[in-house]
Amino acid sequence: MRTIRRFLYREVVVSVGFVTLAFLALLFFFDLVDELRWVGRGGYQLSHALVYVALSAPQHLYELLPITVLIGTIFVMARLAQSSEFTILRTSGLGPWRTLGTLLTLGAAFAGLTFVLGDYVTPGTERAAKLFSARQLGQISTGATGAWLKERAGEHSRAINVRALGTDGQMRGVRVFEFDGEGRVSSTLAAQAGHFDAERGAWRLAQVQRSRFERAPDGEGLSVRREALPELVWPTTLTSEMVAAAVLKPDKMATVDLFRFIRHLEANAQSAQRYEIEFWRKVFYPLSCLVMVVLSLPFAYLHFRSGGIAGYVFGGVMAGISFFLLNNLFGFAGNLQQWSPWLTAAAPGLIYSALSLAAFGWLVLRR
């Protein structure tokens, strides 16, 4: 059995690797064509575009791996069935459950690789790609008004706006609106730049314009006191990772960072639905590799005519693409309809698990 397992592992890994490289090359070409629109602006050159696209490749690999695992495994199983090699393996003692266990072991290895890519590789490479590209554009921003965050400080609350992140990690265009217990603006603060001081647990803001709104003791009058400061140490619980989380897309964040940002949003009575869905997608997405190898197993028990393998491989491609589309569809629908985050993230995998187990039970066990 050890020889048979090594044979299956080698065939599947080589096939999955070839399919993955083909898809990555295709997406690399598309990304490069899209990035060419920035070439020639400022100091942005073709070499910069190539580096940016290369740094974005791990994110594509993370998204593609379950699909390429399905296509590659289907190809191997169908080819073994067409050449009658799988029939020989079955007569040698490779039963359905043993085959399933062998493929699940390999699927677990692919799931581990997907988790490492999504949690440890892609967050760093995506941030590096954004910062590399921003060296020519000057900053990283989100939308027209930047990123908005909320923080509670006792009875008071704050709304913080960061217009952009600089290439050196500094915040640019910082604005803070502080509200009293009755929801009225008590002070505003505007700074040209700032950075997080980890030792003090505060932001060090530069070129600060601060306005305080003070009411008279009788509550009738209102006075405004303005001051200009070259530097201000502003205490806050917001860290640089939280600001980066608000600026960058949640699917580019690590699972731990997502969890911390969700806790911050919940503590400040903000909606965390989008980030909760993405958190559970991060948890369940690597497990889809296990679903894909189970879905490919029935192809080994089909009887192929000469040349019929291409149609089944094409069916595998369509199944992989449909899984990717369904995963995105449930994410958007769950965010709009306020579905349970963990169920929204797990639904595509559960649907395909049911399909794969039904195909395994009907085609493999019954026939």
C-alpha positions in Angstrom: 0.0 0.0 0.0 2.9 2.4 0.6 3.9 2.1 -3.0 0.3 2.8 -4.2 0.1 5.8 -1.9 3.3 7.2 -3.2 2.2 6.6 -6.7 -1.1 8.5 -6.2 0.5 11.3 -4.2 3.1 11.8 -6.9 0.5 11.8 -9.8 -1.9 14.2 -8.0 0.8 16.6 -6.8 2.4 16.9 -10.3 -1.1 17.4 -11.9 -2.2 20.0 -9.3 1.1 21.8 -9.7 0.8 21.9 -13.5 -2.8 23.2 -13.3 -1.9 25.8 -10.7 1.0 27.1 -12.7 -1.2 27.4 -15.8 -3.9 29.4 -13.9 -1.3 31.6 -12.2 0.4 32.4 -15.5 -3.0 33.4 -17.0 -3.9 35.6 -14.0 -0.4 37.1 -14.0 -0.9 38.1 -17.7 -4.3 39.7 -16.9 -3.0 41.6 -13.9 0.0 42.9 -15.8 -2.3 44.1 -18.6 -4.5 45.9 -16.0 -1.4 47.4 -14.3 0.0 48.8 -17.5 -2.4 51.7 -17.3 -0.3 53.2 -14.5 3.0 52.8 -16.4 4.4 56.2 -17.4 2.7 58.1 -14.6 5.2 59.7 -12.3 8.1 57.3 -11.9 6.1 54.1 -12.4 7.8 51.8 -14.9 7.2 48.4 -16.4 9.6 46.8 -13.9 7.5 48.3 -11.0 4.4 46.7 -12.6 6.1 43.3 -12.8 7.1 43.4 -9.2 3.6 44.5 -8.1 2.0 41.7 -10.0 4.5 39.2 -8.7 3.7 40.2 -5.1 0.0 39.8 -5.8 0.5 36.2 -7.0 0.3 34.5 -3.5 -3.2 35.9 -3.1 -4.2 34.3 -6.4 -2.6 31.1 -5.3 -4.6 31.1 -2.1 -7.8 31.6 -4.0 -7.0 29.1 -6.7 -5.7 26.2 -4.7 -9.0 24.4 -3.9 -10.0 24.8 -7.6 -6.7 23.5 -9.0 -6.8 20.6 -6.4 -10.2 19.6 -7.8 -9.1 19.9 -11.5 -5.8 18.1 -11.0 -7.3 15.3 -8.9 -10.1 14.8 -11.4 -7.6 14.6 -14.2 -5.5 11.9 -12.4 -8.6 9.8 -11.4 -10.1 10.0 -14.9 -6.8 9.2 -16.6 -6.3 6.2 -14.3 -9.8 5.0 -15.0 -9.4 5.4 -18.8 -6.1 3.5 -18.9 -7.6 0.8 -16.6 -4.7 1.4 -14.1 -7.3 2.2 -11.4 -8.9 -1.2 -12.0 -5.6 -2.9 -11.4 -5.2 -0.9 -8.2 -8.6 -2.0 -7.1 -7.8 -5.7 -7.7 -4.6 -5.1 -5.7 -6.7 -4.2 -2.6 -7.3 -0.5 -3.0 -11.0 -0.4 -1.9 -13.2 2.7 -1.9 -12.7 3.6 1.7 -8.9 3.1 1.5 -8.8 5.3 -1.6 -10.9 7.9 0.2 -8.6 7.9 3.2 -5.6 8.3 0.9 -7.1 11.3 -0.9 -8.2 12.9 2.3 -4.7 12.7 3.7 -3.4 14.5 0.6 -6.3 16.9 0.8 -5.3 17.7 4.4 -1.8 18.6 3.2 -3.3 20.9 0.6 -5.6 22.4 3.3 -2.6 23.1 5.5 -0.8 24.8 2.6 -3.9 26.9 1.9 -4.1 28.0 5.5 -0.4 29.0 5.6 -0.8 31.0 2.4 -3.9 32.8 3.7 -2.7 33.5 7.2 1.0 34.0 6.9 2.0 34.7 3.3 -0.7 36.7 1.6 -1.2 39.4 4.3 2.5 40.3 4.1 2.8 40.1 0.3 -0.4 42.1 -0.2 0.8 44.9 2.1 4.2 44.9 0.5 2.5 45.1 -2.9 0.4 48.1 -1.8 3.3 49.9 -0.3 5.5 49.2 -3.3 2.9 50.6 -5.7 2.3 53.6 -3.4 5.9 54.7 -3.6 5.0 56.1 -7.0 1.4 57.3 -6.1 2.5 58.6 -2.7 -0.1 57.0 -0.4 -2.6 54.2 0.1 -6.2 55.3 0.5 -9.6 53.8 0.6 -12.4 55.6 -1.2 -12.7 59.4 -1.4 -12.7 60.1 2.3 -10.3 57.4 3.6 -10.9 55.1 6.5 -13.3 55.8 9.4 -13.0 54.2 12.9 -15.0 54.6 16.1 -13.8 54.5 19.7 -15.4 54.9 23.1 -13.6 56.7 25.9 -15.7 56.6 29.1 -18.9 58.5 28.5 -17.4 60.2 25.4 -17.1 58.7 21.9 -14.8 59.5 19.0 -15.0 59.3 15.3 -11.6 59.0 13.7 -10.8 59.6 10.0 -7.5 58.7 8.4 -7.3 59.9 4.8 -4.4 57.7 3.7 -1.4 55.6 4.8 2.0 56.7 3.6 4.6 54.4 2.2 6.5 54.7 5.5 3.5 53.5 7.5 2.6 57.0 8.7 -1.0 58.2 8.7 -1.9 61.2 6.7 -4.8 63.6 7.0 -5.9 62.5 10.5 -9.2 64.0 11.8 -10.8 63.3 15.2 -14.4 64.3 16.2 -15.1 63.8 19.9 -18.7 63.7 21.3 -19.9 64.1 24.8 -22.4 61.9 26.6 -25.3 63.7 24.9 -23.9 63.1 21.4 -22.8 66.7 20.9 -19.5 67.6 19.4 -17.1 68.6 22.2 -13.9 69.0 20.2 -12.3 68.4 16.8 -8.8 67.7 15.9 -7.0 67.8 12.5 -3.4 66.7 12.0 -1.4 66.5 8.8 0.4 63.3 9.8 0.8 60.9 12.6 2.1 57.5 13.6 1.5 55.0 16.4 3.8 55.0 19.4 3.7 51.5 20.8 5.7 52.4 23.9 3.1 55.0 25.0 0.1 53.4 23.5 -0.8 56.6 21.7 -0.6 58.4 18.4 2.1 61.0 17.9 0.4 63.7 15.7 2.2 66.5 13.8 0.9 69.9 12.8 -2.2 69.8 14.9 -5.2 72.2 14.7 -7.5 71.6 17.7 -10.9 73.2 18.5 -12.7 72.8 21.8 -16.4 73.7 22.2 -17.2 74.8 25.8 -20.7 75.6 27.0 -21.4 78.2 29.6 -22.5 77.0 33.1 -26.0 78.1 32.4 -26.0 76.1 29.2 -27.0 79.1 27.1 -23.6 80.3 25.6 -21.1 78.4 23.6 -17.4 79.3 23.1 -14.8 77.9 20.9 -11.2 77.7 21.9 -8.7 77.0 19.1 -5.0 76.0 19.4 -2.2 75.1 17.0 0.3 72.5 18.2 3.5 71.4 16.4 3.1 67.9 18.0 0.6 66.1 20.2 0.6 62.8 21.9 -2.9 61.6 21.7 -3.8 58.5 23.8 -6.0 55.9 22.1 -6.6 52.2 22.0 -6.4 52.1 18.2 -3.3 50.5 16.9 -1.6 50.7 13.6 -2.9 47.2 12.7 -6.5 48.4 13.2 -5.9 51.4 11.0 -4.4 49.2 8.3 -7.4 46.8 8.7 -9.7 49.7 8.0 -7.7 50.8 5.0 -7.0 47.4 3.5 -9.6 44.8 2.4 -10.6 42.3 5.1 -9.9 39.3 2.8 -6.2 40.4 2.8 -5.9 40.2 6.6 -4.7 37.3 8.8 -7.3 35.4 10.9 -5.9 36.8 14.2 -5.9 40.4 12.9 -9.5 39.9 11.8 -10.5 38.6 15.2 -8.9 41.5 17.0 -10.6 44.0 14.7 -14.0 42.3 15.2 -13.6 42.6 18.9 -12.7 46.3 18.5 -15.8 46.9 16.4 -18.1 45.1 18.8 -16.7 47.0 21.8 -17.5 50.2 20.0 -21.1 49.2 19.0 -20.2 49.0 15.3 -21.4 46.5 12.7 -18.8 43.7 12.2 -20.9 41.5 9.9 -18.6 41.9 6.9 -15.5 41.1 8.9 -17.2 38.2 10.8 -18.1 36.6 7.4 -14.5 37.1 6.2 -13.2 35.6 9.5 -15.2 32.4 9.1 -14.4 32.2 5.4 -10.7 32.2 6.4 -11.5 29.4 8.8 -13.5 27.2 6.4 -11.8 28.0 3.1 -8.8 25.7 3.6 -11.2 22.8 4.4 -12.6 23.1 0.9 -9.5 21.2 -0.3 -10.9 18.1 1.5 -14.3 18.6 -0.2 -12.6 18.8 -3.6 -10.6 15.6 -3.3 -13.8 13.7 -2.2 -15.7 15.2 -5.2 -13.0 13.9 -7.6 -13.0 10.3 -6.3 -16.2 9.2 -8.3 -14.4 10.0 -11.6 -12.1 7.0 -10.9 -15.1 4.7 -11.1 -16.4 5.9 -14.4 -16.0 4.1 -17.7 -14.5 6.3 -20.3 -14.5 5.9 -24.1 -11.5 7.0 -26.1 -11.2 10.8 -25.9 -14.0 11.1 -23.3 -11.7 12.3 -20.6 -11.6 15.9 -21.8 -15.3 16.4 -21.1 -15.0 15.3 -17.5 -12.0 17.5 -16.9 -14.0 20.4 -18.4 -16.8 19.5 -16.0 -14.3 19.7 -13.1 -13.2 23.1 -14.3 -16.9 24.3 -14.3 -17.4 22.8 -10.8 -14.4 24.6 -9.4 -15.4 27.9 -10.9 -19.0 27.4 -9.6 -17.6 26.8 -6.1 -15.6 30.0 -6.3 -18.6 32.0 -7.6 -20.9 30.5 -5.0 -18.4 31.3 -2.2 -18.4 35.0 -3.3 -22.2 35.0 -3.8 -22.9 33.8 -0.3 -20.5 36.3 1.1 -22.3 39.3 -0.5 -25.8 37.9 0.2 -24.9 37.1 3.8 -23.7 40.7 4.4 -26.8 42.2 2.8 -29.3 39.9 4.5 -27.5 39.7 7.8 -27.2 35.9 7.8 -25.3 34.1 10.4 -21.6 34.7 9.6 -20.3 31.2 10.2 -23.2 29.6 8.3 -22.7 32.0 5.4 -19.1 31.1 5.2 -19.6 27.4 5.6 -22.6 27.0 3.2 -20.7 26.6 -0.1 -18.5 23.9 1.5 -21.5 22.2 3.0 -23.3 22.2 -0.3 -20.4 20.7 -2.2 -19.7 18.2 0.6 -23.2 16.9 0.3 -22.8 16.6 -3.5 -19.5 14.9 -3.2 -20.7 12.4 -0.6 -23.9 11.7 -2.6 -21.8 11.0 -5.7 -19.5 8.8 -3.7 -22.3 6.9 -2.2 -24.2 6.4 -5.4 -21.4 5.8 -7.9 -18.8 4.2 -5.8 -20.5 2.3 -3.0 -23.7 1.3 -4.8 -22.3 0.6 -8.3 
